[in-house]
Amino acid sequence: MPGMTKDQKETIHQAEQLAHKSQNNPDMAAAMATYGYNEERWAEGEALIEAAKAAAGNNKLAYSAKLGATDAFGQSYDHTWEQCQELADICIDLFKTQTESLAALGLHRQRSQTTGQSRLTRPRKTASFAEFQAWSRNLYHVALTHPDIAPVLNNYGYPTDRLTQEAADVEATIEANHVQEQAKETALQSTVDRDHAFARLNIWYRRAQQFADKAEKRLKKRPAVEVTL
C-alpha cells in the first residue's frame, strides 16, 4: 500500500515515544547515557524517523502520480482507439476489393479455420500496446502517403490535416503510455526506498528498545531514597 503500512505507522509511533521518554525523563536519560545514548545517538534516531516519514510521503506521492498517469493514458488510448477504428472502417468500405491497399493499411485478409470464409483482421483493443502502436502508426502513415489511398480518403472526409491531427493523437497516446510506464517504475522504486528506510529505522529502534529495557530494570532496582523533612 502507498504511504505507510500499519506496521510502519506503529514503528514510527513507538520510536518517537521511546525517544521522547528516554530524553525527557532525567533518570531515564542518565541511565540510557551509560549505554552510549548521548545527543548524537538520539539525533541519529530522530534523523532515521524523519527519513522514514519522508520516504513514506514520497511513496504516497509516487503512487498518486502513477494513478494520474494511468488515468491520462486510459483516456488518451480510448480516444485514439476510436479514431483508429473509424479510419479502419472507412478504409475497409473504400478499398474492400483492393487486397494490396488493405494489406498496406494493416487490414489483412485471413481465412477462418471454422467457416473457411475470408475475413479482415486488425488488432483488438485487448492486444498488447506494442501491437497497437505499430499498427496505428502504420495505418496513418499509409493513409497519409500512399498514392492510391490518400487521394481517395481526401474525398471521403479524411483530408491531410485531419489525418495529420489524428496521427499526432496516436503519438500523444504513445507518449502517455511512456509517461505511465515511467510512473510505474518510479512508484515501485519509491516502495523499495521506503522499505529500506524503515528497515534502517527498525534496526536502530530495536537496539534502542533493548537498552531502554535494561535501563528501566536498572532504575527499578535502584534503592529508594528516603526523604526527611
Secondary structure, DSSP 8 states (H G I E B T S, - for coil): --S--HHHHHHHHHHHHHHHHHHHSHHHHHHHHTTT--HHHHHHHHHHHHHHHHHHHHHHHHHHHHHHHHHHHHHHHHHHHHHHHHHHHHHHHHSTT-HHHHHHTT-EEEE-TTT--EEEE---TTS-HHHHHHHHHHHHHHHHH-TTTHHHHHTTT--HHHHHHHHHHHHHHHHHHHHHHHHHHHHHHHHHHHHHHHHHHHHHHHHHHHHHHHHHHHHHHS-------
